[in-house]
Amino acid sequence: MAFPETLGRRSHAGYFRSLTRRMQREAGAIAARSEHASHDLSLTFTASEPVTEIFHGVPVTDPYRWLEDQNAPRTRDWIEQQRRYARAYLDGIPARDRIRSRIREFLDV
């Protein structure tokens, strides 16, 4: 699919929206055709520890403030558990390579 060099700015946006919709349909069709095996994956528990601060007179509560310290051992452990969960799920999709290939075809403009 060649990129239409002569299109105006507005048409470029429409072209990319159309391309995105087509990619989504293709990926969905490929995934639907594959028989994705169910995995015995469990999500990582994420502790909720609310911290409330006042900003310009408005109380704002952040239940996951503890995750902001990227170097804390507890946060690093949580990130690693999330990474393992995502990797196990994504690597288990049988049509993953076909989906990647089709997306690359669409992006090769």
C-alpha positions as a printed NumPy array, in Angstrom:
array([[  0.   ,   0.   ,   0.   ],
       [  1.721,   3.171,  -1.173],
       [  1.444,   6.418,   0.711],
       [ -0.516,   8.968,  -1.337],
       [  2.06 ,  11.786,  -1.514],
       [ -0.324,  14.258,  -3.138],
       [ -2.971,  14.224,  -0.418],
       [ -3.55 ,  17.325,   1.658],
       [ -3.139,  17.402,   5.425],
       [ -6.77 ,  16.53 ,   6.083],
       [ -6.643,  13.628,   3.658],
       [ -3.494,  12.272,   5.296],
       [ -5.341,  12.022,   8.608],
       [ -8.207,  10.187,   6.895],
       [ -5.741,   7.877,   5.177],
       [ -4.103,   6.922,   8.471],
       [ -7.474,   6.444,  10.203],
       [ -8.485,   4.132,   7.377],
       [ -5.17 ,   2.283,   7.605],
       [ -5.556,   1.912,  11.378],
       [ -9.084,   0.504,  11.027],
       [ -7.874,  -1.948,   8.394],
       [ -5.003,  -3.087,  10.62 ],
       [ -7.399,  -3.583,  13.534],
       [ -9.765,  -5.65 ,  11.38 ],
       [ -6.904,  -7.791,  10.092],
       [ -5.432,  -8.369,  13.547],
       [ -8.863,  -9.234,  14.912],
       [ -9.535, -11.649,  12.071],
       [ -6.194, -13.39 ,  12.502],
       [ -6.651, -13.631,  16.263],
       [-10.201, -14.954,  15.837],
       [ -8.982, -17.672,  13.471],
       [ -6.337, -18.803,  15.916],
       [ -7.345, -20.927,  18.835],
       [ -5.819, -19.038,  21.684],
       [ -5.189, -21.503,  24.457],
       [ -6.353, -20.347,  27.833],
       [ -3.507, -19.814,  30.227],
       [ -3.512, -20.284,  33.938],
       [ -2.202, -16.816,  34.494],
       [ -3.015, -14.774,  37.514],
       [ -2.636, -11.052,  37.705],
       [ -0.183,  -9.601,  40.146],
       [ -1.817,  -8.236,  43.261],
       [ -1.343,  -4.493,  43.458],
       [ -1.543,  -3.113,  46.964],
       [ -3.689,  -0.031,  47.386],
       [ -2.193,   2.375,  49.915],
       [ -4.08 ,   5.664,  49.589],
       [ -2.143,   8.878,  50.055],
       [ -4.148,  12.106,  49.993],
       [ -2.658,  15.5  ,  49.248],
       [ -4.296,  18.872,  48.835],
       [ -3.633,  20.666,  45.54 ],
       [ -5.052,  24.187,  45.268],
       [ -7.601,  23.353,  47.93 ],
       [ -8.694,  20.109,  46.256],
       [ -7.975,  16.768,  47.963],
       [ -6.428,  14.264,  45.556],
       [ -6.043,  10.648,  46.619],
       [ -3.511,   8.405,  44.902],
       [ -3.871,   4.744,  45.928],
       [ -0.737,   3.69 ,  44.043],
       [  1.757,   6.355,  45.07 ],
       [  4.134,   3.669,  46.259],
       [  4.685,   2.624,  42.626],
       [  6.213,   6.01 ,  41.797],
       [  9.542,   5.085,  43.382],
       [ 10.984,   3.124,  40.47 ],
       [ 14.088,   2.113,  42.412],
       [ 12.326,   0.697,  45.457],
       [ 12.778,  -3.086,  45.69 ],
       [  9.041,  -3.518,  46.152],
       [  8.283,  -1.555,  42.963],
       [ 10.98 ,  -3.392,  40.992],
       [  9.442,  -6.701,  42.11 ],
       [  5.954,  -5.558,  41.024],
       [  7.277,  -4.452,  37.623],
       [  9.003,  -7.794,  37.102],
       [  5.823,  -9.694,  37.991],
       [  3.848,  -7.565,  35.518],
       [  6.485,  -8.163,  32.839],
       [  6.354, -11.938,  33.372],
       [  2.551, -11.931,  33.225],
       [  2.468,  -9.893,  30.003],
       [  5.219, -11.993,  28.392],
       [  3.464, -15.271,  29.25 ],
       [  0.184, -14.028,  27.792],
       [  1.598, -12.412,  24.658],
       [  4.014, -15.237,  23.893],
       [  1.118, -17.68 ,  24.136],
       [ -0.852, -16.14 ,  21.266],
       [ -0.494, -18.669,  18.433],
       [ -1.028, -16.133,  15.632],
       [  1.361, -13.552,  17.091],
       [  3.932, -13.816,  14.3  ],
       [  1.231, -13.61 ,  11.628],
       [ -0.277, -10.532,  13.282],
       [  3.153,  -8.886,  13.477],
       [  3.79 ,  -9.697,   9.818],
       [  0.473,  -8.209,   8.683],
       [  0.989,  -5.054,  10.73 ],
       [  4.434,  -4.622,   9.184],
       [  2.881,  -4.959,   5.72 ],
       [  0.417,  -2.163,   6.534],
       [  3.124,   0.059,   7.977],
       [  5.423,  -0.425,   4.998],
       [  4.212,   2.726,   3.256]])
